[in-house]
């Protein structure tokens, strides 16, 4: 009797879970159907002005506007001065703030010191490719002139054409409202791997619209053609091998002279390695879950951390309390952060010791293996942390990659120790004090106040031009 009762309870729970999942699927299909058949006004192709979509989709637009809420834009270099040394010679050593919401995409690229303002550069030093993921104006301009022509030239030369922040037309077809891939780099990456992006499921597309931008990429060749390095696979080692065989580097490190790689924001690649990715949970399921207002259910376009919306995101599947779920994630975050700090400390030491070796007569042949180890170590550290959510998306993979980063930087230090003996350099090396942002930037030769003044002068002239042409 007890056994029958237990079986009844188990089947009852299973029925409830299946019912919830079925309800979720029906809700999602219903919303797509409503979007297709009940528009209040026509939206033109490549409509980049997000407010023009608001008449048909007021709740989605209202929630999208909340991506301007709560953006601290805190100075990450101030909080973690090691980053200045790790990126010495690269734009991120000048300026790097905490990520803000989608609605800030345009003003952030205009304001950051990374896009620069040298007085001798008419249109600014960065390529147009920098605009690619910042605005729904990009697909419109690409449709007019083609991707290759868009990527060429300096970023400021297109500023008058790229004015609307990330929004509706980046992910939705204006006529059908179906999810659509608007960036050619993702389509091209699939094609090179023999995959047909047009045959993916609706659920997969709910991740791929995010994967247009939340991925690792680089600017290929003189034309700065946006390319995903996935030809050999999406793993850290796969992409590392791709870059090595292509002899590609993002920059030469100012201190160690290593040929460096800068990971962008490889959320998609790491997500695939984690339990949610393997179970087919999409980006939208967690970051843009369903909400309800006035009896209407809709996709919440306030793209944000699931931990800010646990009830609608995590608890649609997980039955633990909000406090327990948040505590579990924070525990993972702390574990990853502790190892991240160790990786940074080891890398900073390696860069500074390599600089010391050059200053004391090291030759290229002496440094070749050391520089490769530095390159691979920092690539792995950057891949582990640049997605910002690696500690949650794939904690085991993130820890593994950080572990190999530390291993490689330590191996470089062993080789440097041997080289110092060969060069007759006394050890241990007394390292420079780079314990604050100010000290670290001064050490690598950055005059931030000068850069800020140049940037402001540049903006006064350039933004006026953009507004006139717009």
N, C-alpha and C positions, 0 to 999 in steps of 0.2 A: 504493500500500500504506500509506504513511504517512498519507494522507488518510483512508483507511478506519479506520485505528487511532484517529485523532483524533476522527472521528465517533463511533466506539464509546465512547471515553472520555467525550465530551460527553453522549451519551445515557445513559451509566451514571451520571454525576453527576446529571443531571436526574431519573433514576428514583429515586435516593436521596433527593433533595430532596422530590419528590412523595410518596414513601413516608413521610418524616418528617411532612409536613403531614397526610397522610391518617391517620397514627397519632395525631397530636394531636387531629384532629377526632373520631376514634373514641373516644379516651380521654375527651374532654369529654362526648360523648353518653353514654358508658358511665356516667360519674359521675352525670349527671342521671338516668339510668335507675335506678341503684342507689338514689339518694335517693328516687325515687318509689315503689319497690316493696319496700324492705326496712327500714322504720322499726321500731325496737324498742319504741317507746312513742308514744302519741298526744300531739301538741303542740296545745294549744288555740289558737284564733284570737287574733291580736294578743298572743301570748305575748312579753312584753318582757324577761323574765328570761333572759339569754343562757345561764345555766347549765342551764336546763331543756331546752335543745336538745342539751346535751353527751352525753346517753345515746345518742342516735341518731347523733350526729356528733362523736365524741370527738377525732378528729384535727383536724378543722376548728376545734373549740373550743379545743383545746390551742394551735394555732397563733395563733388570735385573741388569746389571753391575752398573747402576745408583743408585742402593740401597746403594752404598758406598758414594754417594754425600751428602753433607750437614749435616753430623752427628756431632752434637755439643758435644755429650757425656758429657754435663754439669753436674756438681756435684749437685745432688738434695738434699743431706744432708747439703751442704753449703747453699743452697737457702732456705731450710726449716728444721732447726735444730730440730723441734719437732719430726721429723721422727726418729731421733736417740733414743729418749726416748720411743717412741711408739714401737720400735723394739728392745729394750734393751734385750740382751741375745740371739739375733738372728742375722744371718749373714748380713741382710740388714742394721744393725746399723753400720757395718764396712765400707760399700761401696755400693753406689747406684747412678748410673748415668742415665741420660735421655736415653730413648730407641734409638737405632741406627738401621740402615737398616738390612735386612736379610743377606746381604753379610758379616756382622760383627759377625755372630752368634758364630763361632768357637773361634775366637780370644777373644771375650768378655768373654766367660766362662773360657778361659785359664788365662785371666788377672785379673779378678775380685778377690778382697780379700774374697769374699763370699765363693769361692771354697777352700780357705785356703791353708795352707802348714805347718802344725805342724811337727816338726822334727821327732817326734815319729811315725808318720803315714806314712807308706811306700808308699801308693798310694793316699794320700789326704783324707780328711774327708767326702766328699760328695759321695752319691751313683751314680752308673752308670745311674740311672733313669734320672739324670740331663741332660744327652745327648739327651734324647728322641726327643725333638722338635728342635734340633739344626742342623740337618744334614740329607741328603738323604742316608748317609751311614747307618743310623739306621735301616731302613727297610731291607737293604741288610744283616746286621749282624743278625737281628731278624729272617730272613728267614733261616739263617744257623744254629742258635743255639736255636731259640725260644725266645719269649718275657720274659718268667720267668727267663731264664738263663741270658739274657741280663741285666735285672734290678738288678741282684745280684752283689755284690762287689762294690769297690770304683771307682769313676768316672775316675781317672787317669789310671786305669788298661785298659781302652778301648780307651784311647786317640790316640793310633796309628791306630785304626780302624775307628775313626770318625774324618775325616779331611776336608771334603768338606762342605761348608756352605749351609744353606737352599737353595733349588733350585728345578730344574725340576722334578726329580724323587719323590719328596715329594708329588706331586699332580697329575702327569701324568703317565699313563701306557706307557711303552716304545714301545710297539708294535702298539697299537691303537691310542695313544695320548689322549684317553678319560680321563676325570677326575677320580681319583681313591682314595680311602681311604687307606692310608698306615700304620696308627697307630692303633693298636688293641684296645686301651682304648676307642676310640670313638665307635667302632663297639660293644664292650662289654657293654658300657653304653646304647646303643640303645637296645641291646638284653635284658638286665635286665628290661627295661621298656616295653618289649613286642613289640618293633618296629623293622621293617625290613629295614635296611639301604639300601639294594639293590633295594628297591621299591621307593626310593625318586626320584623326578623329576630332570632333568638336572639343572634347575634353583636352586633348593635346594642344589644340590651338589656343586654349585659354592660358596656356603657359607660353606658347611660342610668340604671342603678341608681346609678351614681356621680354622674351629672349631676343627680340630685335635689338635690344639695347643693353640689357643686364647680362652681359657676356664679356669674355675676353676678346679683344680685337687689336688690330694694328693698322697703321697707314702704310700701304705697300707701294714701293717705288717712288719715282719722282712726282708722279701724279697724285700721291697720297691717297691711293684707292683703298677705301675701307674694306678690310678683309678679316674673316674669322680664321684662326689657325687650327682648324679642326681636321685637316686632311688625314692625319694619322690617328685621330681619335680625340676625345674630349678630356682625357686625364691630364694631370699636371706633367707627367713624364712625356706623354704624347706631344703636347704642345711645346714643351721644352726641346724635344728632338726636332720638331718642325722648324722652330726658330734657329736652332743650331745649324741645321742643314742649309737653311736659307742665308746663313751668316747675317742675320738681322740683329740690330741693336736699337733700342730707343734713344740711348745716349751713352757717352763715355763718362764714367764716374770721375768727378773732379779730383778726388783724393787717391783712390786706389788705381784709377785708370782702367778699371774693369769694363768690358762691353756689356751694358746693363739692359735688362728687360723690365718694363713697367707693366704690371698687371692692371687691368682696368677695373671692372666690377663683375667678376665671373660668378654671379649668382646662379645662372642656369647650369653651368658645368658642375658646380658643387651640389646643387639641388639633386641632380641625377644620381649622385653617389649616396644620398641619404634615404631614410626609410620612407619619407613622404613622396619623394620622386619615384622610388621603386614601386610604390603602391598606387601611383597615378594621381596623387593629389596635386592639383594645379596651383599656380601662383594666386589665381583669383580666389580659389577656395579659402585661402588664409588671409590674403592681404586686401581683398575686396569682396567680403562675404555678403550674403543677402541681408537687407535691412527692411524695415516696414515703417510706413508713415501714412496716417489717414486711411488705414485699411489697404494700402497698396504696398506690394512687395517688390523690391527692386535691388539691383546690384549697387552696393555702396561704393562710389567712386572716390571715396576718401582713402586712397591707397596709403597704407600705414602698417606699422608693426601689429601683428595679431595680438600681442600682449596688451594693446590699447583697446582691444575689442574682443576679449576672451569669450564672452557669451555667444557671440555670433560666429566666431571663427573656430577656436579650439573646441568649444563644448558642443558643437554639432556632431562631433565624433567621440570626443573624450568625455568620460563621465566624472572625472576627478573635479574637485573644487577649484575655483579660480586661483585661490591662494596656493594650492598644491601645484597646479600647472605652471604658474609664474615662478614658483620656487625651483621647480625642476629645470626650467630654462635658465634661470639665473645661476644655478649650480654648474650647468654646462658652460655658460658664458665665462664664469670665473676660472674654470679649469683651463679653457682655451686661452684666456687672457694671460694667465700665469706662464704658460709655455710660450706665448707670443712675446712676452717681455724678455724671457731668456733668449729667444731667437734674436731679438733686436740688440740686446746687450752683446751677444757674441758677434753679430755682424758689424756693429759699430767698432768693436775692438779690431776686427779683421781689416776693415777699411783703413783705420788709422795706422795699423802696423804695416799694411801694404804701402801706404804713403811714406812711412819711415824707411822702408826698404828702397823705394825709388830714390829718396833723398840721399841714401848712403851707397849709391852706385849699383843698384840692381839692374840687370840687363833684361831685355824682352824675353830671352829664352829662359832666364831664371824665373820669370813671373808667369809664364804662359799657363801652367797647370793651376797655379794659385788663383789667377784671375778667372779661370773657368769655374773653379769651385765657388768663388765669390758670386759670380753670375748666377749659378744654379742655386746657391743657398738663398740669395735674395729673391730670386724668382719664386721659389717655393714659399718663403715667408709672405711675399706680397700676394700670391694666389690664395693663401690661407686666410688673409685678413681683408683683402680689398673688396670682397663681396659684402662685407659688413654683417652678414647673417650666417656665415659658415659654421659658427658654433652651434646653430640650431639646424640649419639645412642638412649638414653632414658632419656631426661632431667627431666621429671616429676618423673620417678621412682628413678633416682639418688638423686633428692632433697628429696623425701620421705624417702629413706633409710638413708640419712645423718641426716634427722630430727629425726628418731628413734634412731640413734646412739647418738645424743646429749641428747635425753630424758633418755636413759639408763645410760649414764655416770653421768648425773645430779642426777638420782635416787641413784646411787652408792655414790655420794658425800653426799647426805642426810643421808644415812645409816652410812657413816663414821663419820659424825658430831655427830650422836647419840652415836656411839661407843667411840668417843673421850670423850664425857661426862661420859660414863660408866667407862672409863679408867682413868679419872681425868686429861686428857690432855688439856692444855690451847689452845683455838682457837681465832682467825684464825691461821692456820699453816703458818709459814714462809717457803716458798718454795725455793728450790735451784735455783741458776741462771744457766739456761741451754739455754740461748738465742743465743748461737752460736754452730756450729758443734764441735769446739774444746772443749768448755766448757761441752757440753752434753756428748761427748765421754769420756772425762776425768772423769765426774761424774759417768758414768756406768762402769768405770774401763778398758777402751780400750786404749792400747798403739799402735796407728796406725803406727808409724814409725817402731816399732819392727815387726809388722805384714807385712809391706811392704818389709822389708829386708828378712824375712823368705820366702815371696812369690817369690822374685827375685831369691833367692838361689834354691828354689824348681823348678822354671821354667828352670833355667840353666841346671839342671840335667834331669828333666822330659821331656821337649820338645825335647832334644837331643835323648832321648830314643824313643819318638814317631816318630821322623823323620827317625831314623834307621829302626824301625819296619815297617814303611809305605813303 
